[in-house]
């Protein structure tokens, strides 16, 4: 039974990410530049290449045959096909005319390294020929070249991390041109929950410049357009529930003043969280749009695996893009940010993972953020699941579950959907709970007063502790954390 459930979960994840089985998904494409190796004899005015496979990029791996824990059943993710498509135009610089043919191979090194290095071999111990290599042939009539399309399909999923470039060979085998393959950034499911460590770095002095860390719990469901963000500290709990399509944002907190919780309902259009107004129409139509992986001012740029791309010891591939957002204070002006996205290399596994290649880190940078100060935010995704266990988590009346009614102006139900009030509210149990808490609070207050009378010499210390607590509350209630 466990094996069946495990396989079904994998199948659902793969279908949600990559469409129907057998559909080719783009893994990498050549960048726009073409490097010429024999420019005095050959010109390559057009060289475009696309590497596709019949597996979602987030579940594929060359060697991920592993045993589902406790079942003894093998889960195979390696079956499928790979396709290399090449659009090519080649011209001989001499006066020679007549038809000729070229061969374009997948190579194991980038163009700058030994002119592409050796051929890509599916089986690194196998022969440098036949189906063990990836070869596309083009025929040209000679004269003025016109772009010609050709492709080849192999009955295996190749290790795209070893497929670095496409090299064009002249009829005599001479290397005449090359383009580097750039991996596509992985996609994400449109329903997920995550634990995120946020590290907010500020420069300068004073309260507004204090750097700090915070754990956040987030849930996102694109089908209903609901987002929930929880932030907890030692003295309060804060929750935000947002739905851009319903023009709704709810601010919730629970503390000594409001032991059963307080909820304020606002409209997003009134200026609350303007960064949520992205995506198609008024909603966040996908996780990619929500996390600024699509759109933006510039295309996604691939940086590969570098020393700076190691996140918590995990080797990661890095992508970046520039993004502009309306200013909070003046919507007619924009603030420019650089978003950095880090995903584990394909060969990195998480033990008993529910989602392969989950995003590891997002970094947000700006020379001058919404407050006119430099911004450097790190968001580390500690746990990531492609699911939301229960959509009732978007119902404000189910957030604190104290048995007593919420204070404030929120109604029960997730945004746009009315739900009945919890039965405990009507039973009066909530009132008893609040009364007990009020009693305990009163007793605590008496003890504190007696302590202050007996130890009056520590009044100054108490005052400064109060100042620190007030400043800490300001940090939580008024921070510059972005919308993740």
C-alpha positions in Angstrom: 0.0 0.0 0.0 2.8 2.4 0.9 4.5 1.7 -2.4 1.3 2.5 -4.3 0.8 5.8 -2.5 4.4 6.8 -3.0 4.3 6.1 -6.8 0.9 8.0 -7.1 2.4 11.0 -5.3 5.4 11.0 -7.7 3.1 10.7 -10.7 0.9 13.6 -9.5 4.0 15.7 -8.9 5.4 14.9 -12.4 2.1 15.7 -14.1 1.6 18.9 -12.3 5.1 20.1 -13.4 5.7 18.7 -16.8 2.3 17.9 -18.3 1.4 14.6 -19.8 3.9 11.7 -20.0 5.9 11.8 -23.2 5.8 15.5 -23.7 9.1 17.1 -24.4 10.2 19.7 -21.9 13.0 22.1 -22.6 16.0 21.6 -20.4 18.6 23.9 -22.0 19.1 26.2 -25.0 22.1 27.8 -26.6 22.9 31.4 -25.7 22.8 34.0 -28.4 26.5 34.1 -29.1 28.3 31.9 -31.6 32.0 31.2 -31.2 33.9 30.7 -34.5 36.9 28.4 -34.6 37.9 28.7 -38.3 36.6 32.2 -39.3 39.0 32.6 -42.2 37.4 29.6 -44.0 33.9 29.1 -42.5 31.1 31.4 -41.2 28.3 30.3 -39.0 25.7 33.2 -39.1 23.0 31.1 -37.4 23.4 28.5 -34.7 20.5 27.7 -32.3 20.1 24.6 -30.3 17.5 23.3 -27.9 17.9 20.2 -25.7 14.6 18.7 -24.5 13.6 15.6 -22.6 10.4 13.7 -21.8 10.7 14.4 -18.1 9.9 17.4 -15.9 13.1 19.2 -15.0 12.4 19.1 -11.3 12.0 15.3 -11.1 14.6 14.2 -13.6 18.0 12.7 -12.7 20.3 10.4 -14.6 20.8 7.9 -11.7 17.8 8.4 -9.4 16.7 4.8 -9.0 16.1 4.5 -5.4 14.1 2.3 -3.0 11.0 3.9 -1.4 11.6 3.8 2.3 10.1 0.7 4.0 8.6 -0.8 0.8 11.4 -2.6 -1.0 9.9 -1.2 -4.3 12.1 0.4 -6.9 11.0 3.8 -8.2 12.4 4.4 -11.6 12.6 8.0 -12.9 15.1 7.5 -15.7 13.1 6.1 -18.6 12.3 8.6 -21.4 13.7 10.3 -24.5 16.1 13.1 -25.3 15.9 15.4 -28.3 18.5 17.8 -29.7 17.1 20.4 -32.2 19.6 22.5 -34.2 18.9 25.4 -36.5 22.0 26.1 -38.5 23.3 28.3 -41.4 26.9 27.7 -42.6 28.8 29.5 -45.4 32.2 28.8 -46.8 34.2 32.1 -47.0 36.1 31.1 -50.2 34.7 31.1 -53.7 33.9 27.4 -53.4 30.4 26.4 -54.3 28.5 23.2 -54.3 26.6 21.2 -51.8 28.2 20.1 -48.5 27.1 18.5 -45.1 27.9 19.4 -41.5 27.7 17.5 -38.3 26.7 19.1 -35.0 27.6 17.2 -31.8 26.7 17.6 -28.2 29.9 18.2 -26.3 31.0 17.8 -22.7 32.8 21.1 -22.2 31.9 24.8 -22.8 33.1 26.4 -26.0 35.9 28.3 -24.2 37.4 25.1 -22.9 39.4 23.2 -25.5 36.9 24.2 -28.2 34.1 22.2 -26.5 36.3 19.3 -25.4 35.2 15.7 -26.1 31.9 14.5 -27.4 29.1 14.0 -24.8 28.9 10.2 -24.1 25.7 8.9 -22.6 27.7 6.0 -21.2 31.1 7.5 -20.3 32.7 4.1 -20.6 31.1 3.4 -24.0 32.2 4.0 -27.5 32.4 7.5 -29.2 29.9 6.6 -31.8 26.4 5.4 -32.6 23.6 6.0 -30.1 26.1 6.8 -27.3 26.7 10.2 -28.8 24.2 12.9 -29.9 24.7 13.9 -33.5 22.6 16.1 -35.8 23.4 16.3 -39.6 22.6 19.2 -41.9 22.8 19.3 -45.7 23.5 22.6 -47.5 23.3 23.4 -51.2 26.0 26.0 -51.1 26.0 29.7 -52.0 24.1 32.1 -49.7 23.1 30.1 -46.6 19.6 29.8 -45.3 18.8 28.5 -41.8 18.1 24.8 -41.9 16.4 22.8 -39.1 17.3 19.3 -38.1 17.0 17.1 -35.0 17.8 13.8 -33.4 16.1 11.8 -30.7 17.7 9.3 -28.3 15.8 6.7 -26.3 17.3 7.8 -22.9 17.3 10.7 -20.6 20.8 12.2 -20.9 22.6 13.9 -18.0 22.0 17.5 -19.0 24.6 18.7 -16.5 27.3 17.1 -18.6 25.9 18.4 -21.9 27.7 21.8 -22.0 27.8 22.9 -25.7 26.9 22.2 -29.3 29.9 22.1 -31.7 29.5 22.3 -35.5 32.0 20.3 -37.6 32.9 20.9 -41.3 32.8 18.1 -43.8 36.4 17.2 -43.0 35.7 17.1 -39.2 37.2 20.5 -38.5 35.5 22.4 -35.7 34.0 25.6 -37.1 31.5 26.9 -34.6 30.1 26.4 -31.1 27.4 27.7 -28.8 27.1 27.1 -25.0 24.0 25.4 -23.7 22.3 27.3 -20.9 20.1 25.3 -18.5 16.5 26.5 -18.0 15.6 27.5 -14.4 13.6 24.8 -12.7 9.9 25.4 -12.3 7.8 25.1 -9.1 4.4 23.6 -8.2 1.5 26.1 -8.0 0.5 24.8 -4.5 3.1 24.6 -1.8 4.0 25.1 1.9 7.4 26.0 3.2 9.4 26.9 6.2 11.6 29.9 5.4 14.5 31.5 7.3 14.6 35.2 6.5 17.8 37.1 7.2 17.4 40.8 6.8 20.6 42.8 6.5 20.5 46.6 7.1 23.3 49.1 6.9 23.8 52.2 9.1 22.9 52.9 12.7 19.6 53.2 14.6 16.5 51.1 14.9 15.8 51.1 11.2 19.2 49.7 10.5 19.1 46.7 12.8 19.8 43.4 11.0 17.8 40.4 12.2 16.6 36.8 11.4 13.1 35.4 11.4 11.5 32.1 10.7 8.4 32.2 8.5 5.8 29.6 7.6 4.1 30.1 4.3 1.3 28.4 2.3 0.4 29.3 -1.3 -2.3 27.9 -3.5 -2.6 29.3 -7.0 -6.0 27.6 -7.7 -7.7 29.8 -5.0 -5.0 32.6 -5.1 -4.5 32.4 -1.4 -1.3 33.2 0.4 -0.7 32.9 4.2 2.4 34.0 6.0 3.1 33.3 9.7 5.7 35.0 11.8 6.3 34.0 15.4 8.4 35.6 18.1 8.7 35.1 21.9 6.0 37.6 22.6 3.5 37.6 19.7 2.2 35.7 16.7 1.5 37.5 13.4 -0.3 36.1 10.4 -1.1 37.6 7.0 -3.7 36.1 4.6 -3.7 37.6 1.2 -5.8 37.1 -1.9 -5.2 39.6 -4.7 -8.2 38.4 -6.8 -10.5 39.1 -3.9 -8.7 42.4 -3.1 -8.2 41.1 0.4 -5.4 41.3 2.9 -5.9 40.3 6.6 -3.5 41.2 9.3 -3.7 39.0 12.4 -1.8 38.9 15.7 -2.1 37.2 19.1 -0.5 38.6 22.3 -1.3 39.4 25.9 -3.7 42.1 24.9 -5.6 39.9 22.5 -5.2 36.3 23.8 -7.8 35.0 21.4 -6.4 36.9 18.4 -7.1 40.1 16.6 -7.8 40.4 12.8 -8.0 43.5 10.6 -9.4 43.2 7.1 -8.2 45.6 4.4 -8.2 45.9 0.6 -5.0 45.3 -1.3 -6.0 48.1 -3.7 -5.9 50.6 -0.8 -2.1 50.3 -0.8 -1.4 47.3 1.3 1.3 45.1 -0.2 1.5 46.6 -3.7 4.1 43.9 -4.5 1.3 41.3 -4.5 -0.3 42.9 -7.6 1.7 41.0 -10.1 0.8 38.2 -12.4 -1.9 38.1 -14.9 -4.9 40.4 -14.2 -5.4 41.1 -10.5 -4.1 37.7 -9.3 -1.0 35.7 -8.7 -1.6 33.1 -11.4 1.4 30.9 -10.7 4.2 30.4 -8.2 6.7 31.6 -10.9 5.0 34.9 -11.1 4.6 35.1 -7.3 8.3 34.7 -6.8 9.3 37.0 -9.7 10.6 34.1 -11.8 8.7 35.4 -14.8 8.2 38.9 -16.1 10.7 41.4 -14.7 12.8 43.9 -16.6 15.4 41.5 -17.9 15.5 37.9 -19.0 16.7 35.3 -16.6 20.5 35.1 -16.6 22.3 31.8 -15.8 25.4 31.9 -13.7 26.2 28.2 -13.3 27.6 26.6 -10.2 30.2 28.7 -8.4 31.7 28.9 -4.9 29.2 31.7 -4.2 26.4 29.4 -5.2 26.9 26.9 -2.4 23.9 27.3 0.0 24.2 25.7 3.5 26.7 23.3 2.0 24.5 22.5 -1.0 26.0 23.0 -4.5 23.5 25.1 -6.3 23.0 26.6 -9.8 22.3 30.3 -9.8 19.9 32.4 -12.0 19.3 36.2 -11.7 16.9 38.8 -13.1 16.2 42.5 -12.6 12.7 43.5 -11.3 11.1 46.9 -10.8 8.2 47.5 -8.3 6.1 50.6 -7.6 7.3 52.6 -4.7 5.2 52.4 -1.5 5.3 56.2 -1.0 5.0 57.2 -4.6 3.4 54.6 -7.0 4.4 56.7 -10.0 8.1 55.8 -9.3 9.7 52.4 -9.4 12.3 50.7 -7.2 14.8 48.4 -8.9 15.8 45.0 -7.4 18.0 42.1 -8.4 16.5 38.7 -7.6 18.9 35.7 -7.2 17.5 32.2 -7.4 19.4 29.1 -6.2 18.4 25.5 -7.0 20.4 22.4 -6.0 22.3 20.7 -8.8 20.2 17.9 -10.3 22.3 15.2 -8.6 21.6 16.5 -5.1 19.1 14.6 -3.2 17.0 15.3 0.0 16.4 12.1 2.0 12.8 11.0 1.6 12.1 14.1 -0.4 8.6 15.0 -1.5 9.9 17.3 -4.3 13.1 17.2 -6.2 15.2 20.3 -6.7 13.2 22.5 -4.4 14.3 26.1 -4.4 17.0 26.6 -1.8 17.5 30.3 -1.6 16.2 33.6 -3.0 18.3 36.8 -2.5 16.8 40.2 -3.0 19.2 43.2 -3.5 18.7 46.9 -4.1 20.9 49.9 -3.8 17.9 51.9 -2.6 14.8 50.0 -1.5 11.3 51.2 -0.5 12.8 53.2 2.4 15.6 54.7 0.3 18.1 52.4 2.0 20.1 49.5 0.6 18.3 46.1 0.7 20.0 42.7 1.2 17.5 40.0 2.1 18.2 36.2 2.2 15.3 33.8 2.1 16.4 30.2 2.7 13.8 27.5 2.0 14.4 25.0 4.8 11.4 22.8 4.0 9.3 22.8 0.9 6.3 20.6 0.1 4.3 20.6 -3.1 1.0 20.6 -1.2 -1.2 22.5 1.2 -2.7 19.9 3.6 -5.9 21.7 4.4 -7.3 24.8 2.6 -9.0 25.8 5.9 -5.7 27.3 6.9 -6.7 30.4 4.9 -9.7 30.9 7.2 -8.8 33.5 9.8 -11.2 31.9 12.3 -9.1 28.7 12.2 -5.7 30.3 12.8 -5.5 30.5 16.6 -8.2 28.0 17.6 -8.6 29.3 21.2 -12.3 28.6 21.4 -13.1 32.3 21.7 -14.2 34.8 19.0 -11.6 36.8 17.2 -11.5 40.6 17.8 -11.5 42.9 14.8 -13.5 43.2 11.6 -12.7 39.9 9.8 -15.4 37.3 8.9 -15.0 33.6 8.9 -14.0 31.8 5.7 -11.1 32.1 3.3 -11.2 35.2 1.1 -14.3 35.1 -1.1 -15.8 32.0 0.7 -18.0 32.5 3.7 -17.7 29.8 6.4 -19.7 29.3 9.7 -18.2 30.4 12.9 -16.5 27.5 14.9 -19.0 25.7 17.2 -16.8 26.4 20.2 -17.6 30.1 19.9 -21.3 29.5 20.4 -20.8 27.1 23.3 -19.4 29.7 25.5 -16.2 27.8 26.1 -14.3 30.6 24.6 -15.6 33.0 27.2 -14.4 30.7 30.0 -11.0 30.5 28.4 -10.8 34.3 28.1 -11.9 34.7 31.7 -9.3 32.3 32.9 -6.6 34.0 30.9 -7.8 37.4 32.3 -7.5 35.9 35.8 -4.0 34.7 35.2 -3.0 38.0 33.7 -4.3 39.9 36.8 -2.4 37.5 39.1 0.7 38.0 37.1 0.3 41.8 37.2 -0.1 41.7 41.1 3.1 39.6 41.3 5.0 42.0 39.1 3.8 45.1 41.1 4.9 43.4 44.4 8.3 42.5 42.9 8.8 46.1 41.7 8.0 47.5 45.2 10.4 45.1 46.9 13.2 45.6 44.3 12.8 49.2 43.5 16.5 49.5 42.9 16.0 47.6 39.6 13.5 50.1 38.2 16.0 51.5 35.8 16.8 48.1 34.4 13.1 47.4 34.0 12.7 50.6 32.1 15.5 49.8 29.6 14.1 46.3 29.1 10.8 47.9 28.3 12.5 50.1 25.8 14.2 47.1 24.1 10.9 45.2 24.0 9.2 48.2 22.4 11.9 48.4 19.8 11.7 44.7 19.1 8.0 45.0 18.5 8.6 47.8 16.1 11.0 45.5 14.2 8.3 42.8 13.8 5.4 45.1 13.1 7.2 47.4 10.6 9.8 45.5 8.7 10.9 45.6 5.1 10.5 41.9 4.4 9.4 41.2 0.8 6.3 39.3 -0.1 7.7 35.7 -0.2 
